[in-house]
């Protein structure tokens, strides 16, 4: 059976301001009242990213949180360059200009 298609993909969600990048390399819903499809997308993206981060940490013999921190920094730089939301150090969502 085919998996149901999500109403949004990651780039659409970021462009619409529904999802932002976090310093731990994961994404989050910008709104506390995110729609079900946004919450589902966040969960799926984060599950896939964590799988990747675990593999990288194991291959490099480094800590998972170190891999996440590097990935998070890169994702926030990408968010800033593209005008997407990102979470600042205080835990607040900011829209890149």
N, C-alpha and C positions, 0 to 999 in steps of 0.2 A: 504494500500500500504506500502511496506517495504521502509525504509529509504535507500538512496544510501550508499553503503559501502565507507568509506574513504580510500584513497590510503595508508595513513599512520595511525598508532595509536600513542599514546603519547610516549610510550617507544621507538618505532622505530624512531620517530622524534627527541627525545632527543639523542639517540645513534648516529644518523646521524649528529647531530649538527645543526639541523634546528630550534629547539625550546629550549629555556632556561627558567629557573625559576627566578622569580622576588621577591623582598623583600615584596611586597604587597600580596603575596600568589597566584599571577596569573602567567601565562606563557606568553612569547612573542616570536615572530619570531626573530631569531638571525640576519637574513639578512633583509635589507630594501627592497629587491626585492624578497620576499618570494613567492613561487608558490601558486596558488589559493588553492590547497589542504592543504597547511600548514596554510594559513590564515584562512581557514574554520575550521581546527582543533583547532587553537588557540582560535577562537571565541567560539566554542562549549565547550572546556575545561573551559574557563574563565566563561562562562554563568553558567555551572554546579557548578563550585567552588563558585561563588558568591551566588548562591542559597543556598549552604551548609553553607557558612559563615553567611548569613543573619539568617538562622535557628538557628545556634549556638549562635549568638549574642542575638537573641530574647529569647532563652531558658535560657541563662546565665545572661540576663539583663545587658549586657556589650555593648560597642561600637563596631560597625562593623570594624572600622580600627584597633582596638586592636586584634580582632580575625584574621584579615588578617595579621597583623604583626607577630603573633605567628605562623600561618600557613606558612608564607613566610620564617621565620627563619628555620622551620623544612624542608621545601622543598629545601632551599639552602644547608642545611647540607646534605640532600639526594643527591643533585646534585654534591656536592664536593666529596662525598663518591663513586659516580658512574662514575666520569669523564665527567659529563655533563656541559653544559654552564649554567652560572648564571649571573645575573646583579649585579655589585658591587654598592657601595654607590654613586659613581659618575655617574651612569647610563650607564656604559660601560659593554659589554659582556665579560666575562672571562671564559676560559675553565678550569675546574678543572683538576688537574694533578693526 
